[in-house]
Structure formats: structure tokens, C-alpha cells
Amino acid sequence: MARQPGLSVRLKLTLSYAGFLMLAGGLLLAVVWVFLLRYVPEVIYTAPPGSFRPGPAVPDRSDLESAFVPKAGLVMALLLVFGLVGGWLLAGSMLAPLTRITHATRLAADGSLSHRIGMEGRQDEFRELADAFDTMLARLEAHDAEQQRFAANASHELRTPLAITQTLLDVARNDPDRDAAELVERLHFVNTRAIDLTETLLLLSRVNQRTFTRERVDLSLIAEEVAETLLPLAEKRGLTIETSGDVTPAGGSHALLLQMTTNLVHNAIVHNLPDRGTVWVTTGVDARNAVLTVENTGEKLTPQLISTFTEPFQRGTQRVRTDQAGVGLGLAIVKSIAQAHDGTLTLTPRPGGGLRITVRLPVAPR
């Protein structure tokens, strides 16, 4: 159903200003009229018959009405004109910032997220609205760029196993005498990695949509569970896992927080010193935050390199060439899960080498 066009906001404000001015003027004139009537009699006393002594001319109420009413009408007409003209100009001046905001909104709707309002002047409601809109545009632009980069990387990552599979099948077709067992093993490996990548992308999409149920979760119990699960992998690499901490209640999805902790500990195991490394997993409550910290030994890292670790599909040489090579989304998922739980993720290098990752989540209410 089509919406019928109505009065503009500027016209509504103009009529409101004029109406208020007319009402105030009418009330003022009414007060003056009532005040004057108190001192003017309805009929003036006249001299008795036979008396010829002239007296001063004193106006009565009818004279006052004939003199006051036309002037009051003229004043009301002037107030109406002044209210309409002044209200129109005043409303236009007040609504001018909305015109700029509307223009920026239309540009954003057409796909231009780089435009900013940049409203100057004193800090009022319109300035706050414009600043909030600029902030929203900046975040949307950054998110859009990130999504485009993510889509391009995801397409590349999904294309790679498909291309490898196609190559292996072409080799098998051109060389029928080739060992079938080796071909099946390679195809199985490539297919497994493709499935892992697809499932990881689905998990990341679910996290970004925040389609999960929040409950009270103890991060200390999750840390112990993850350490016990990944202990065989750590022992295989000659590493030790140390867990410590008190009860750390956080609000969120148990499955997602378990996935987050698993990714952190797994990452700390894989990127560690062989045969002599250590992984520390600690939990605790800091002020209003539930804190999970995972540290590991390893090579010395620069802050510039660490800043790239949470980018999707960022994999170093060791990640690709080891049997535990992932799909490059481990820490990206950790970051998304932390943000979906209104938390923060901090990566800092350890002085002696290795990495310290700290996740802070809001403490769950009792």
C-alpha cells in the first residue's frame, strides 16, 4: 500500500511556531482587554435635564471597543505573518543539518560508505547524531572491506583443494598404472582439509551472526577439559601443559567457548619449541572480567608479526608444512567468539620468546 504524501517537517514546525505565536498574542490581548474593562463603565453618567454645564468628554465601553478591536485584529494579522515567515526561516535553519545527514544516508544506501558528514559547530543533538552516523559509516566501511577480503581469501582457499583434486584425477586418468592406494590417500587428505575448511567457515558465520544461547560457563573447567583432551598431542611433541586458576564464571555458549579455548591451546602446542616447550593455561577474575590466558614458549616474535595472527587465512610456513597445519582461521575464530561474547582478545609477545594470548569476557552474574 503506497504511503500518501504528507506535510513536510519544516511546514509542520512553521505552523506550530505561528500557532503558538498567535495563541500567545491572543492571550496577551485578552488579558489587556479584561484589565481595561475593569476601569471603563458601560454607560457614562450624564448631566440631569435643565443643566447646561459642560463637562469633560469621557469614553465609555463602546468607544473602547471601537478603538481596541480593529487594532487588536491588525496586531493578530501581523503576528500571523511574522509567525509564518519567521517560523519558516527558523525551521529551515534548524533542519539544515538533517539535509546533510539525509544526503549522506542516501549515498550510503547507494553503496558509497566513504562519505562523511563532518558536521562542525557546537555540540548539540544534531552534531551528536552526525558524529554517530559518521562512526557507523566508518565501521560499515571497515566491515565491508573485511568481508570482501575474507570472501576473496575464502574463495582462494576453497579453490586450492579443488584444483589439487582435479590435478590428481587428471594424473590418474593419464597414468592408469599409477598406484591407486597412494592416489586415494592423497585425495582423502585433500578432501578432509576441504571439509575442515567448510565447517570452519560455517562456524565463523554462526559466530558472527551471534545465533547462540547464553548460559553461565566456568572457564576454569573448560581449560582443564581442553588440556586433558590435547595432552596426547602435547606429549607427542615433547611438550608440557600446565593449568591453574580459580573458578571463572562467564556468560556465553559453552560449545563456542570450548572451541575458543581449544583453538588457543592447540595453537600454543603447534607453534612451540619441539621436545622442550611448555604451554601455560590460567584462568581468573580481574575486576569485572573473566580472564583466560594461554602462553607458550617459542621463537621471539615482533609486534608487527603478531598483529597479523588474527587475520583470516594467515598461516606461517610451519603451519602449512606440519601434520597439524590448519586452515588459517584458528585465531580469527577466537577473535570472533570473544567479540560475540562482548569480550576482547589481546596478543603480546613474551620476553623470552613465544606468545601470550589473553581473552577477557564479562563476568556472568550470579
C-alpha positions in Angstrom: 0.0 0.0 0.0 1.5 3.3 -1.1 2.0 6.0 1.5 0.2 9.2 1.0 2.5 12.3 0.9 2.0 14.5 4.0 3.2 17.8 5.3 6.9 18.3 5.5 8.6 18.7 8.9 9.6 22.2 8.0 5.9 23.2 7.3 4.7 21.5 10.4 7.3 23.4 12.5 6.3 26.6 10.8 2.6 26.1 11.5 3.5 25.2 15.1 5.6 28.3 15.6 2.9 30.6 14.0 0.1 28.9 16.0 2.0 29.3 19.3 2.7 32.9 18.5 -0.9 33.6 17.6 -2.0 31.9 20.8 0.4 33.9 23.0 -0.6 37.1 21.3 -4.3 36.3 21.7 -3.9 35.6 25.3 -1.9 38.8 25.8 -4.6 40.9 24.1 -7.3 39.1 26.1 -5.5 40.0 29.4 -5.1 43.6 28.3 -8.8 43.8 27.3 -10.0 42.3 30.6 -7.7 44.6 32.5 -9.0 47.7 30.7 -12.7 46.8 31.2 -12.3 47.0 34.9 -11.8 50.7 34.7 -14.3 51.6 32.0 -18.0 51.8 32.9 -20.6 50.5 30.5 -22.6 53.9 30.5 -21.1 57.3 31.3 -23.0 59.4 33.8 -24.9 62.3 32.0 -25.9 65.7 33.4 -29.5 66.0 34.6 -32.1 67.8 32.4 -32.0 71.5 32.5 -28.3 71.5 33.4 -26.2 73.3 30.8 -22.8 73.0 32.5 -20.4 71.3 30.0 -18.2 68.6 31.3 -15.1 66.7 30.1 -15.6 64.0 27.4 -15.2 60.5 29.0 -15.2 57.4 26.7 -17.5 54.6 27.6 -17.1 50.8 26.9 -18.5 51.1 23.3 -15.9 53.7 22.5 -13.2 51.4 23.9 -14.4 48.5 21.8 -14.5 50.5 18.6 -10.9 51.7 19.2 -9.4 48.4 20.6 -10.9 45.7 18.4 -9.5 46.9 15.0 -6.1 47.5 16.4 -6.2 44.0 18.0 -7.2 42.5 14.7 -4.3 44.2 13.0 -1.9 43.0 15.6 -3.1 39.4 15.2 -2.7 39.6 11.4 0.9 41.0 11.8 1.6 38.2 14.3 0.3 35.6 11.9 2.5 36.9 9.1 5.5 37.2 11.4 5.0 33.7 12.8 4.7 32.1 9.3 7.7 33.9 7.8 9.9 33.7 10.9 8.8 30.1 11.6 9.7 29.1 8.1 13.1 30.7 8.2 13.8 29.4 11.7 12.7 25.8 10.9 14.8 25.8 7.8 17.9 26.9 9.8 17.2 24.2 12.5 16.6 21.5 9.9 19.6 22.3 7.7 21.8 19.6 9.4 19.2 17.0 8.7 19.6 17.7 5.0 23.3 16.8 5.2 22.5 13.7 7.1 19.8 12.7 4.7 22.3 13.2 1.8 24.9 11.0 3.5 22.2 8.4 4.2 21.2 8.2 0.5 24.9 7.9 -0.6 25.4 5.1 1.9 22.2 3.4 0.6 23.7 3.6 -2.9 26.8 1.8 -1.7 29.1 4.8 -1.0 30.4 4.2 2.5 33.4 6.6 2.2 31.4 9.8 2.5 31.3 11.5 5.9 29.1 14.3 7.2 31.8 16.1 9.1 29.4 18.5 10.8 31.1 21.4 12.5 29.7 23.8 15.1 28.8 23.4 18.7 27.9 20.1 20.3 24.2 19.7 20.1 21.7 16.9 19.3 22.3 17.2 15.5 26.0 17.2 16.0 25.8 14.1 18.1 23.6 12.4 15.5 26.0 13.3 12.7 29.0 12.1 14.7 27.3 8.8 15.5 26.4 8.4 11.8 30.0 9.0 10.8 31.1 6.4 13.3 28.6 4.0 11.9 29.8 4.6 8.3 33.4 4.1 9.3 32.6 0.8 10.9 30.5 -0.3 8.0 33.2 0.6 5.6 35.8 -1.3 7.6 33.5 -4.3 7.9 32.7 -4.3 4.2 36.3 -4.2 3.3 37.0 -7.0 5.7 34.1 -9.1 4.3 35.4 -8.5 0.8 38.9 -9.6 1.8 37.5 -12.6 3.6 35.4 -13.6 0.7 38.4 -13.4 -1.7 40.6 -15.4 0.7 37.9 -18.0 1.3 37.4 -18.4 -2.5 41.1 -18.9 -2.9 41.3 -21.4 0.0 38.4 -23.4 -1.3 39.7 -23.3 -4.9 43.0 -24.8 -3.8 41.9 -28.3 -2.7 39.5 -28.5 -5.7 42.4 -27.7 -8.0 44.6 -30.3 -6.3 41.9 -32.9 -6.6 41.4 -32.1 -10.2 45.1 -32.4 -10.8 45.3 -35.8 -9.0 42.4 -37.1 -11.0 44.0 -36.0 -14.3 47.2 -37.7 -13.4 45.3 -40.9 -12.5 43.4 -40.8 -15.8 46.6 -40.2 -17.9 48.5 -42.9 -16.0 46.2 -45.9 -15.3 49.2 -47.9 -13.9 49.8 -45.4 -11.1 49.4 -46.8 -7.5 45.8 -46.4 -6.7 46.3 -46.6 -2.9 48.6 -43.5 -2.9 46.1 -41.6 -5.0 43.3 -42.5 -2.7 45.3 -41.4 0.3 46.1 -38.0 -1.2 42.6 -37.5 -2.3 41.4 -38.4 1.2 43.8 -35.9 2.7 42.8 -33.1 0.4 39.1 -33.8 0.8 39.5 -33.8 4.6 41.1 -30.4 4.6 38.3 -29.1 2.3 35.7 -30.4 4.7 37.5 -28.8 7.7 37.7 -25.5 5.9 34.0 -25.6 5.0 33.0 -26.5 8.6 35.2 -23.7 9.9 33.7 -21.2 7.6 30.2 -22.2 8.8 31.3 -21.9 12.4 32.7 -18.5 11.8 29.5 -17.4 10.1 27.4 -18.7 13.0 29.6 -16.8 15.5 29.4 -13.5 13.5 25.6 -13.8 13.5 25.6 -14.5 17.3 23.0 -17.2 17.0 23.7 -18.9 20.2 22.2 -19.3 23.7 24.0 -17.7 26.6 24.5 -19.6 29.9 26.8 -19.5 32.9 30.1 -21.2 32.0 33.1 -21.8 34.1 36.3 -21.1 32.1 38.5 -23.0 34.5 36.6 -26.2 33.9 36.8 -25.7 30.1 40.5 -25.1 30.4 41.0 -28.3 32.3 38.9 -30.2 29.7 40.8 -28.8 26.8 44.2 -29.5 28.5 43.2 -33.1 29.1 42.0 -33.5 25.5 45.1 -32.1 23.9 47.5 -33.7 26.3 48.3 -36.6 23.9 49.2 -34.1 21.2 51.5 -32.2 23.6 53.2 -35.4 24.8 53.7 -36.5 21.2 55.6 -33.2 20.6 57.5 -33.5 23.9 55.6 -30.5 25.5 54.1 -30.0 28.9 50.8 -28.3 29.7 50.3 -26.5 33.0 46.8 -25.3 34.1 46.0 -23.1 37.0 43.3 -20.8 38.2 40.1 -20.4 40.3 36.5 -20.5 39.3 36.0 -18.1 36.4 32.3 -17.6 35.6 31.5 -16.2 32.2 28.3 -15.8 30.3 28.0 -17.4 26.8 27.8 -20.5 24.8 29.6 -23.5 26.3 30.3 -25.0 22.9 31.8 -21.8 21.4 33.9 -21.0 24.5 35.2 -24.6 24.4 36.0 -24.2 20.7 37.8 -20.9 21.5 39.9 -22.4 24.3 40.7 -25.5 22.1 41.9 -23.3 19.3 44.1 -21.3 21.7 45.7 -24.3 23.3 46.1 -26.2 20.0 47.8 -23.1 18.5 50.1 -22.9 21.6 51.1 -26.5 21.1 51.7 -26.5 17.4 53.7 -23.3 17.4 56.1 -24.2 20.2 59.7 -25.3 20.8 60.0 -29.0 19.9 60.7 -31.5 22.8 61.2 -28.8 25.4 58.4 -26.4 25.2 55.7 -25.5 27.7 52.1 -24.3 27.5 50.5 -22.4 30.4 46.8 -22.1 30.7 45.5 -19.8 33.5 42.0 -18.5 34.4 40.8 -15.9 36.9 38.6 -12.9 37.6 40.0 -9.5 37.1 37.7 -6.6 38.2 34.6 -7.2 36.1 36.1 -9.6 33.6 36.6 -13.3 33.4 40.2 -13.7 32.1 41.6 -16.7 30.2 45.3 -16.6 29.4 47.3 -19.0 27.2 51.0 -18.7 26.9 53.7 -20.8 25.2 57.4 -20.9 24.6 58.8 -20.4 21.2 60.7 -18.1 19.0 60.8 -14.4 19.7 58.0 -12.6 17.9 57.7 -8.9 16.8 54.5 -6.9 17.5 54.2 -6.3 13.7 54.1 -10.1 13.1 51.7 -10.7 16.0 49.2 -8.1 14.6 48.6 -10.3 11.6 47.8 -13.5 13.5 44.1 -12.8 13.9 43.7 -12.1 10.2 41.8 -14.9 8.4 43.8 -17.4 6.4 47.2 -16.1 7.8 49.4 -19.1 8.0 53.1 -19.2 8.5 55.5 -21.7 7.0 55.4 -24.1 9.9 51.6 -24.1 9.9 51.5 -25.3 6.3 54.2 -27.8 6.3 53.4 -29.7 9.5 50.9 -32.5 10.0 48.9 -30.2 12.2 48.5 -27.5 9.6 45.2 -25.7 9.9 43.1 -23.7 7.6 44.4 -20.3 8.9 41.2 -19.5 10.8 42.1 -20.6 14.3 42.8 -17.2 15.9 40.3 -15.5 13.6 37.6 -17.7 15.1 38.9 -17.0 18.6 38.7 -13.2 18.0 35.1 -13.6 16.6 34.0 -15.7 19.5 35.4 -13.2 22.0 33.7 -10.3 20.3 30.4 -12.2 20.0 30.6 -12.6 23.8 31.3 -8.8 24.3 34.9 -9.6 25.1 38.4 -8.7 24.0 41.4 -10.6 22.6 44.9 -9.4 23.3 48.1 -10.9 21.8 51.5 -9.9 23.2 55.0 -11.4 22.8 56.7 -13.0 25.7 60.1 -11.5 26.6 61.8 -14.9 26.4 60.1 -15.9 23.2 56.6 -17.3 22.5 53.2 -15.7 22.7 50.8 -14.6 25.4 47.1 -14.5 24.4 44.6 -13.1 26.8 40.8 -13.2 26.5 38.6 -11.0 28.7 34.9 -11.7 28.9 32.2 -10.1 31.1 31.8 -12.0 34.4 28.5 -13.9 34.5 26.0 -12.5 37.1 25.2 -14.8 39.9 
